[in-house]
Amino acid sequence: MESGTGIDLRLVLPATTAWLAAWVLIAFPEWAPGSQTALWAGAVCLGLVAWRGSGVRGRTDFRRADDFGWSARVVRSPVWGVALVCCASAALMTSAVTVAAPDRLPATVRESATRQESVTVLLSVSSIPVQTQSFGAPALFGPAGADSGVSTRVRFRGTLTGIEQGGVAREGAVRGLSVPVVVFAETADATATALQIGTVVRLDATVRLTTAGDAASALVLGRGPPEIVGAPPWWLGWAGELRTGFTAAAGGLPGDGGDLLPGLAIGDTSSVGVDLDAAMKTSSLSHLTAVSGANCAVVIAGVMLLTGFMGLRRGTRIGLSLLTLLGFVVLVTPEPSVLRAALMAIILLVGIASGRPGRGVPLLALVVILLLVADPWLARSYGFALSVLATAGLLVLAAPLTRMLHRWLPGWLAAVIAIPLAAQLACQPVLVLLTPTLPLYGVPANLLAGPAAPAATVIGLIACLLLPWLPGVAEGVLSLAWLPAAWIAAIARTTAELPGSRLPWLGGVFGVLVTAVLTVAVVALVLRGRRQGRARWPIAAIAVLVLAAGGYAGTLLGAGVGRAVAFPADWQIAACDIGQGDAVVVRDRDRYALVDVGPDPGLLAECLDTLGIDRIDILVLTHYDLDHIGGVAAVIGRVDTALVGIPEDADDERLQHALAAGGAEVRAAARGDTGTLGELRWEILWPVRDSPVMQTGNPGSVTIGFDGRGIRSLFLGDLGEESQDALRRSSAPGAVDVVKVAHHGSGDQSPELYADLQATVGLISVGRENGYGHPTDKILDILVSAGTMALRTDQQGLLVIAPGPGGGALTVWSETVQGETVQGETVQGETVQGETVQGETVQGETVQGETVAVTGPG
């Protein structure tokens, strides 16, 4: 089937069917065996129908099929052939899941995870270990090397190959296991450097299962440093040494260019700081630091050009290009995403070299099916989806966009603009799932930064290869590579600081659908533009622009600007939806207090932007767990006064120094401290100053109350039942209107305290699928008994509270309630029984497929 544009789409529908089947089955692998039987039976039946159709064609003329009549027309329909291929593709997926699912989670691992046993595991490292976010990290709070030699918390992907208990290998477990896992471990800096891909380690740990559908079957939580028991094979070892040396050498270059260069050249982003990473994402340039098909294409193109200049034969040139690509894949880590990128690059180059890029579409669809059969768990990988869509966008849209733009621009400039625009259009429906915004300056930023990326990649690779042999020459080449890297970083930071760099857009399924409709309209305009007259083309373009403007205006009510407009004008409290952690804003007109900052600077910054907050008058850090301080980078330099608890270690002290360096007055908070926020009065109720007990950690959470303008509120941090009872005895807070429920709704609560508070609303700041069972049935029952309505960020998103129209009433605005937007709901002590949400959040890290987002330790 050829479309009017000459693009062969025959395998697109089967590939889509296979993708959907895999997406469902990896979440419900128990369905796979039964589905396998049904789908293969369906494929056989459809095959018989198709065979019957070929027999009809051989015996009669379709136009004169009087003997066969309507049935002949049905049998001869090409729909049966398409249905056969789609059914066979889905059947392949069911077979793949049926075969792979048991090996991904054998009974030995499942039993250990269920019993929460302390075991010793054997692991093969599959990715470069990265330091997890902490406030000892040099990039944020101290000079490089300040923490040299101290324990570092790292995260890496690996393959669990054996499991032991009590030092004795469990029967049948040491050999034959191949379980994909994500590992968290404490290790010295020197050991972390030695953990290269392919290294075999032994680690004392506990194992926890992830949710079905995740790329990793389990989380391995180390209880000590890993012991290296096996070096990587030689073909991986040389690459690890090269990567380590190159990253260290680039780290000696000044500014952002040195930090960014390893990512551009070899995909190592470990040196990229939080602020630079945020700027790269905001400007839609983060793809340049991930090894993608573009990097692989640059390598192949460079070798092809060089060997062509040398006059080598075509076969020799292709062979050398493939060998070079193989070495490049090993160097930049042979992870699944890199292997996919290399394969996509080959597809793209084959399509372009053929002279008809549309021919690459069926090949791309076939590769998608084969990759999903090999690893069905790719179906839920954002990286895989973006890789496929970007390749498809370049194959389908790049050439028509270039022709369209060539009407007004020189050919070379039209091609330069068309390439990033094609990829952006194809990927945007998926990107809004990750971040519900539209990058206003994404295409211009890519136009400016794009040409520098190949230069940084090629020159950086040359420097990397020269470092072991000619270090002096390599340093000079490294300095040349620094120039395009610094240029890209400067563009990222400049673009991110421009007004409106990210336009708000509706998230979720509806946002994806709106984006997809607009994308299809643009694609249709591009593909049909060549066949339309010059007089009709502007009319079609204007129609698409009007449609886009209408769609954007319609989504504003569900996005940041629209939400801010819909908030009650006199709102006083806002609980940010920042996952498993706390970040709650208290407001009086243009004065703002922020109680904790959540686990992630990006999520906090998004919430503050939605609320229209640029400056924090009072920052309260209740204690130093990561889910309460992890987002502090988003507010450093924007805080006037910080009320903090007693630091427990050097990392906590560095956090205080960072706040002070940003211009904040840092105060140690304790019972009896008071002040004002506009016309609101605040008071610290806990901890007790100079008390010998319950001064730090969860029991020492700084507890603050606000009173004024019709609302009395209390914020309990992560206090447990014992400290809550002590607070009740020492400070007797009395009745309040709003209570921030302690510890995300854990079961460690005092029923007596909540009965005394008699709050109308209880805010529970909790993450979806958090793994702790928060909020627990116990706290929900306590709130019901106290006549308190539970409001939860995991179910209702951003929560905003204002004084109600009557005494004791509150106006609550919630982002969503079972998918529907709620505005101006008035509550007066009504009770709602919540639900327990299960998931996996462990040691401050939430693992969702291939994406790891930092959250708090609960």
C-alpha positions, 0 to 999 in steps of 0.5 A: 500500500503506497500513500499519495506521498510515496511512503509505504505504510503497510507494516505501520499498522502491524507494528502499532498492534504489536506495540499495543499488545506488548504494552498491555501484556508486560503489565499483565503477564499472566494473560500472555499464555491464554492470549497466545493460544487465542491469537495464534488460532486467530492468525491461522484462521485469517491465514486460511481466509487469505489462502481461500482468497488467493484460490478465488482469485485463481478461479474467477474474475473479480468483476464477474464473480457471479458464482461466488457473489458477495462472499468472493468480494469479502474473501478477496478484500486486502483487509484480511491480509492486513488483519492476518499480519496484525494478528500474527504480530500480536501473537508474537508479542504474547509468545515473547512475554510468555517465554521471557516473563518467568526468567525475569522474575524467578521464584527465588528472587520473588521469595526473597523480596516477599520475605524482605530477607537479607541476602548476598547477591551477585551482580553484573553492572550494566550501566555507568554508576551515577551519584544520586542527588545529595547535599554533599554533591560538589556540583551544588554545595561545595568545590570539586573534590571536597568529599573525596574519599567519603562514602557516596550513594550510587545507582546503576542498572545491573543483571542479578546473576546469583543470590545467596543467604547467610553466605551459602548459595541458595540451591538453583540460584547461583547459576542461570539467573538473569534478572534486570535490576536497579541497584542502590549502594553506598561506596567510596569514590574510588570504588565507584570509579572502578564499577565499570560496565561488565564488572561483577560485584557481590553485595549484601542487600535486600530485594524489593519487587517493582511494579509489573511493566517496569524495565527492572524486575526488582530493586536491590538495596545495598547494605554496604559497599559492593565487593568487586569479584570480577573485572569486565571482559577486555572488550568492555574494559578498554572502553571503561578506561577511556571513558573515565580518562576522558571525563576526568580530562574534560572536567579540567576545562572551564565552565559549562563547556567542560561539564557538557562535553562528555555528554556530547561526545560519549553520552556521559552526563555525570558531570552535568549539574542540576541547573545546567541539566534543567536549562538543557531540558527547558531549551529542548537540547537535552537530546544532544547529551544522550547518545542517539541515532544522530550521534551514530549517524555523525560517526558513520558519515564521518567515516564514509566521508574520510574513506571516500576521500581516501578513494576506498571502494564502497564495500570497504567503506561500508565495512569500516563504517560498521566496525567503527560504529560497533566500537563507538557503541561499546565506548559509549556503553552498550546499553539497550538505548544505545543499541537502538540508537545505532540501529535507528541510525543505520535505518535512517542512513539506508533510507536517505541513501536510497534516494527515497527516505519513505522507503525507510518506513517499512524497515523501521516498522519491521525493526520495531516489531523485532525489537519488541519481540526481543524485549517486550518491556521496551513498549513502555520505554519513553526513550524507545518511543522517542527514538522511533518517532524521531526516526519516523519524523525524519524519514517522513517529514524532513524532505517535504518540510525542506521543499516547503521552506525552500520556497522562501529560504535557500536550500541549505537553510531550509534543510537545517530548519526542517530536520529539528522541526521534523523530529520535534513535530513527531515527538511532541505528543509523547513529550507532553506526557513527560512535561506538559509544556510546549518549548517556545524556543525549542526549534530556534535553540536547536537551529543554533546549537545543532550544527555545533553538536556534530563538531563536539561529538567528532572532535571530542571522540578524537580527543578521547581516542588520543588521550592514552597515546598522545596526551599532549595532543589530546589536550589541544584537541580537547580544547577545540572540542570545548568551544562547541560544547560551551556554545551549546551550554550558552544557548541552553542557559540563554534560551531557558531564561527567556520569557515564556520559554515553556508555554503551559499545556494540558497534560495527561491523555487529553493533552496528548490527544490535542497535541496529536490532532494538531501534529496530524494537521501540520503533517497533512499540510506539509505532505499536501502542500506540494500538490496545492496551488500557491493560492490555496497553500496560505489558506490551509496554513492559516487554518492550521494556525487557527486550529493550533491557537484554538487548541492552545487556548482550550488547554490553558484551563488545564495548564499552569496559567489557566489553573492560576486564573481558576484559583480562588483569589484569596487562596492561602494554602497550596500543596504542590504535587511533587511526588513522595515528599512535602512542599506546601505554600502558605500565602498572604497577598504577595508574601509567601512561606514554603514549608519543605521543598520536596524531592526534585528541584524541577517539580518544585520549580514547576509548582512555584511557576504555576502559583506565580511565586518568584520570591520566598519570604520564609522557608521552613525545612522541617528536617533533612530527609531527601523528600523534604530538602531534595528540591532546595536548588530551585529556591536557593537565591530566592529566600529571605529567611530560612527556619531550619532544624538542627543539622545532623551531619556535614551535608546538612551544614553544607545545605545551610551554608548554601542557603546563606550564600544565596542571601537567606538569613538562616535560623535554627527553629525551636518552640516559642519562635514567632513572627508574621507573614503579612497579616498571618502570625506564625509560631514554632511549636516543636522541637523543644530547644535544648531538649536531650531527646527528639531533636533531629530526624523525623521526631525533631521535625520543625512544626509550624502553625499559621493563623489569620485571615480565616484559616488556622493551619498546622504543619506536622512534618514527619512527626511520629506518634511519640513525638506527636503526643509530646507536642500535644502535651507540651504545646497543646495546639488546639483546634485548627482548620487545616492540618498537614498530615504527618509523614505522608499518611504513615501509620505512625500517628497519634489519634489523640492529637488529630482528635484535638485538632478537629481539622476540617481538612487534612492535607496528605502530600504523598506520591503515587505508587509510593511503595509504603502504602501511604496513606495507610488505612490507620490514618484515614480512619483517624481522620474519619473519626476526627471529622477531617476530610482527607485531601491527597496529592496522589489522587487530586494533584495540586491542592489550593485552599482559601477561606470559605463563604461561612465560618468554619468553611473552606474553599478547596480547589483541586487539580483533578478528582478522578480525572475531572477538574474541580474548582471552588468546592466548599467543604465543612468537615466532610469525611472521605475514606481514602485508598491505599496506593501500592508502588515502589519508592525505596531509599529516596529513589523512585524507579519508573521503567527506565526513568529514575526520579529522586524522591524522599525516603518516606 
